[in-house]
Amino acid sequence: MEHFGKYDSMFEFIRGGLKINPFNYELYLLLGNYYSTKNMIQAHISYENALYHCINTGNDDDRNFIEQLIKNTDVSTIQFARQVSFVIISYNTLDYTKACIESIRTTCFSQCYEIIVVDNASNDGSVEWLSKQDDIFLIKNNENKGFPAGCNQGINAAKPDNDIFLLNNDTIMLPNSLFWLRIGLYNDENVGATGAVTNYASNNQIVGSQFNSIEEYIRFGTGINIPDTNPYEEKIFLIMFAMLIKRKCLNSVGLLDELFTPGNFEDNDYGLRIMEKGYKCTLCHNSYIYHFGSKSFGKNPKHFEDIYNINREKFINKWGSYLSKNNLI
């Protein structure tokens, strides 16, 4: 199909193959060739994913070939995909943090990311464990600064050219979750941020059935994380449990508004600010991330409800006229 220029058919064959085996590096190599006809940034990301899966399952000759291909795409296009800075907030949920970090390590290409964890004065051993992790840049707060301020600390500590991935610490990354978020982020120059579908979230970002075990969710989600002809849905905002922000958009929009400390409605606010700058938020229906959900705020439901109501009023006071003018309420 590639030889005869029948790229739509080529895409469908690749999709069928990755549905059977989502770890097949040769198919990601072919996917890169497919994207190279229309979007060299997406091609570069695909070749990186091919290399990642080849390192795990391939041979030296294939790895050398893909590495050379990646070098060539760097030369052949002025702009290529940026690396990703994970920004994770930690607060007295060590077991979830460990699981989240391990899922990043086992499903994402280490050459393409850095991990920044901001700990909000945990007293459950989180700081001690995080301090021992060589691949984590740790920011230790002496008080709980909340979600928006903690995220801003992490963003400011990130490599200045990296895209930013705000990820809750009570999540599990699945194979190719980050890959498809990155593909979506560079599908269109006007995409400012991408978000994942999941088992636990608001904003209509839940897909699939309710399963009885994490393993079932992982199998289901892994089956979703494959090519799709139309996986994108434009949203007014994205839930920040897993939100990838393009660096160019971030530089234009700015940091999270700490008005919404300790948390709630900062994601609604950021989505509207993205729209104001001419970018859009895109939900990627082919990127699934498991979310335990509300492991910090959920410890005190009454406190959560009070904060929610207070921040809702702040949000309405800030955006009420804009929402009415643009028929968003």
C-alpha positions in Angstrom: 0.0 0.0 0.0 2.9 2.4 0.8 4.6 1.6 -2.5 1.5 2.4 -4.5 0.7 5.5 -2.5 -2.5 4.1 -1.0 -2.0 5.7 2.4 -5.6 5.3 3.7 -5.4 1.5 3.1 -1.9 1.5 4.6 -3.2 3.2 7.8 -6.0 0.6 8.1 -3.6 -2.3 7.8 -1.3 -0.7 10.5 -4.3 -0.1 12.7 -5.4 -3.8 12.3 -1.9 -5.0 13.1 -1.5 -2.8 16.3 -4.9 -4.0 17.4 -3.5 -7.5 17.5 -0.1 -6.5 18.9 0.3 -2.9 20.2 4.0 -3.4 20.8 5.0 -4.2 17.2 7.9 -1.8 16.5 7.8 -2.5 12.7 4.2 -1.2 12.6 5.2 2.1 14.4 8.0 2.4 11.9 5.5 2.1 9.1 3.2 4.5 10.9 6.0 7.0 10.9 6.3 6.5 7.1 2.6 7.1 6.8 2.8 10.4 8.9 5.8 11.5 6.9 3.6 12.2 4.0 1.6 14.8 6.0 3.2 15.7 9.3 6.9 15.2 10.0 6.5 15.9 13.7 4.0 13.0 14.1 6.4 10.9 12.0 9.3 11.8 14.4 7.2 10.8 17.4 6.2 7.5 15.7 9.9 6.7 14.9 10.7 7.3 18.5 8.0 4.9 19.6 9.3 2.3 17.1 12.7 2.7 18.6 11.3 2.3 22.2 9.5 -0.9 21.3 12.5 -2.2 19.3 14.8 -1.7 22.2 12.5 -4.0 24.2 11.8 -6.7 21.6 13.9 -6.1 18.5 17.5 -6.7 17.2 20.6 -4.5 16.9 20.3 -4.0 13.1 16.7 -2.8 13.3 17.5 -0.5 16.3 20.5 1.0 14.4 18.3 1.6 11.3 15.5 3.3 13.3 18.0 5.5 15.2 19.5 6.6 11.9 16.0 7.3 10.6 15.3 9.5 13.7 18.5 11.5 13.1 17.4 12.0 9.5 14.0 13.3 10.5 15.7 15.8 12.9 17.7 17.1 9.9 14.8 17.1 7.4 12.4 19.1 9.5 13.0 22.4 11.3 10.5 21.7 14.0 10.2 18.3 15.7 8.3 17.0 18.7 9.5 18.3 22.1 10.3 16.1 25.0 7.8 15.9 27.9 8.1 16.9 31.5 5.8 15.0 33.8 4.6 17.2 36.6 3.1 15.2 39.5 1.8 16.4 42.8 2.4 14.2 45.9 0.5 14.4 49.2 0.4 11.5 51.6 -0.4 8.8 49.0 2.9 7.0 48.7 1.6 3.7 47.3 -0.3 5.5 44.5 2.8 7.6 43.7 5.0 4.5 43.5 2.5 2.8 41.1 2.2 5.9 39.0 6.0 6.4 38.7 6.5 2.7 37.9 3.9 2.9 35.2 5.7 5.8 33.5 9.0 3.9 33.7 7.5 0.7 32.1 5.4 2.3 29.4 7.2 5.5 28.2 10.5 6.0 26.4 13.0 7.3 28.9 14.8 9.4 26.3 11.7 11.4 25.7 10.7 12.6 29.2 11.7 13.8 32.6 9.8 13.4 35.9 9.2 16.2 38.3 7.4 15.5 41.6 6.2 18.3 43.9 5.6 17.0 47.4 3.2 19.1 49.5 4.6 18.3 52.9 3.7 14.6 53.1 4.4 12.8 56.3 3.8 9.2 55.1 7.3 8.4 53.9 6.7 9.9 50.4 9.6 12.4 50.7 12.0 9.7 51.8 11.1 7.4 49.0 11.1 10.1 46.3 14.5 11.4 47.5 16.0 8.0 46.7 14.8 7.9 43.0 17.6 8.9 40.7 15.2 9.7 37.8 13.0 12.1 39.7 13.5 15.8 40.3 11.9 16.4 43.6 10.6 19.7 45.0 9.9 19.5 48.7 7.4 21.9 50.2 7.2 22.6 53.9 3.5 23.2 53.6 0.6 22.0 51.4 0.5 24.6 48.7 -2.4 22.9 46.9 -2.6 21.7 43.3 -2.4 24.9 41.2 0.6 26.3 43.0 2.4 22.9 43.1 1.9 22.4 39.4 3.3 25.9 38.8 6.4 25.0 40.8 6.8 21.9 38.7 6.3 23.7 35.4 8.9 26.3 36.4 11.4 23.6 37.2 10.9 21.8 33.9 13.3 22.0 31.0 12.3 25.3 29.3 11.6 23.7 25.8 9.6 20.7 27.1 5.9 20.2 26.7 4.2 19.8 30.1 2.2 16.7 31.2 0.2 17.4 34.3 -0.5 13.9 35.7 -2.2 13.0 39.0 -0.3 10.6 41.2 -3.3 8.3 41.5 -3.0 7.2 37.8 -1.6 4.3 35.9 0.0 5.0 32.5 -0.8 2.3 29.9 1.3 1.2 26.9 1.2 4.0 24.3 -0.9 6.4 26.4 1.6 9.2 26.2 2.5 8.4 22.6 -1.1 9.0 21.4 -1.4 12.2 23.5 1.7 13.5 21.8 0.4 12.5 18.3 -2.8 14.4 19.1 -0.9 17.4 20.4 0.9 17.8 17.0 -2.1 16.8 14.8 -2.8 20.5 14.3 -0.7 23.6 15.1 -3.8 25.1 16.9 -4.0 22.2 19.4 -2.9 23.7 22.7 -3.5 20.7 25.0 -4.6 17.1 24.8 -6.3 14.9 27.4 -6.9 11.2 27.9 -10.0 9.1 28.3 -10.3 7.1 31.5 -12.5 5.2 34.0 -12.8 8.0 36.5 -13.3 11.7 35.6 -15.9 14.3 34.9 -16.3 16.3 31.6 -17.5 13.2 29.7 -14.0 11.8 29.6 -15.0 8.3 30.8 -15.2 5.5 28.2 -16.0 1.8 28.5 -17.6 -0.4 31.1 -16.9 -0.7 34.8 -14.6 -3.7 35.4 -13.8 -5.7 38.5 -10.0 -5.3 38.6 -7.2 -3.0 37.5 -5.9 -5.7 35.2 -9.2 -5.7 33.3 -9.0 -1.9 32.9 -5.4 -2.1 31.7 -6.4 -4.8 29.1 -9.3 -2.6 28.0 -7.3 0.6 27.8 -4.3 -1.0 26.0 -6.8 -2.2 23.3 -8.0 1.4 23.0 -4.5 2.9 22.6 -4.1 2.2 18.9 -4.5 4.3 15.7 -7.9 5.6 14.8 -9.2 7.5 11.9 -11.0 10.1 13.9 -10.1 9.9 17.6 -10.2 13.6 18.4 -13.0 15.6 20.2 -12.7 19.3 20.8 -13.5 20.3 24.4 -13.9 23.6 26.2 -11.5 22.3 28.8 -9.7 19.1 29.9 -9.5 17.5 33.3 -6.0 17.9 34.6 -5.7 14.4 36.0 -3.8 13.8 32.7 -3.3 16.8 30.5 -0.5 17.4 28.0 0.2 21.1 27.2 2.1 22.2 24.2 5.0 24.5 25.2 4.1 27.1 22.7 0.6 27.3 24.1 1.9 27.3 27.7 4.2 30.2 27.0 1.2 32.1 25.6 -1.4 31.2 28.2 0.9 31.2 31.3 0.8 29.2 34.5 -2.3 27.9 36.4 -4.3 30.5 38.3 -3.5 30.1 42.0 -6.8 31.9 42.7 -8.3 28.3 42.7 -6.0 27.0 45.5 -6.1 24.3 46.8 -7.9 22.9 43.7 -11.1 22.7 41.7 -12.0 24.7 38.6 -8.3 25.5 37.7 -8.8 23.1 34.7 -12.0 24.9 33.6 -10.2 28.2 33.9 -7.2 27.0 32.0 -9.4 25.7 29.2 -11.0 29.1 28.7 -7.6 30.8 28.8 -6.4 28.4 26.0 -9.4 29.3 23.9 -8.8 33.0 24.5 -5.3 32.6 23.0 -6.7 30.9 19.9 -5.7 27.4 20.8 -8.0 24.4 21.4 -8.3 21.5 23.8 -8.5 18.1 22.3 -9.7 14.9 24.0 -7.9 11.9 22.5 -10.2 8.9 22.5 -7.3 6.6 21.6 -5.3 7.5 24.8 -6.5 5.7 27.9 -5.1 6.2 31.4 -6.3 4.4 34.4 -7.4 6.7 37.3 -8.0 5.6 40.9 -9.6 9.0 41.6 -9.9 11.4 44.5 -7.2 9.9 46.7 -6.3 13.2 48.3 -9.5 15.3 48.3 -11.6 12.2 48.7 -10.3 11.6 52.2 -12.5 14.4 53.5 -15.7 14.7 51.3 -17.2 17.6 53.3 -13.9 19.6 52.9 -14.0 18.8 49.2 -17.6 20.0 48.8 -16.8 23.2 50.6 -13.8 23.9 48.4 -15.7 23.0 45.3 -18.5 25.5 46.1 -16.0 28.3 47.0 -14.0 27.8 43.8 -17.2 27.6 41.7 -18.1 31.0 42.9 -14.6 32.3 42.1 -14.9 30.8 38.6 -18.3 32.4 37.9 -17.0 35.8 39.2 -14.0 35.6 36.9 -15.7 34.2 33.7 -19.4 34.9 34.0 -19.6 37.6 31.4 -17.3 35.8 29.0 -19.3 32.6 29.3 -22.6 34.4 28.7 -21.2 36.4 25.7 -19.9 33.2 24.1 -23.0 31.1 24.8 -21.1 28.7 27.0 -23.7 28.8 29.8 
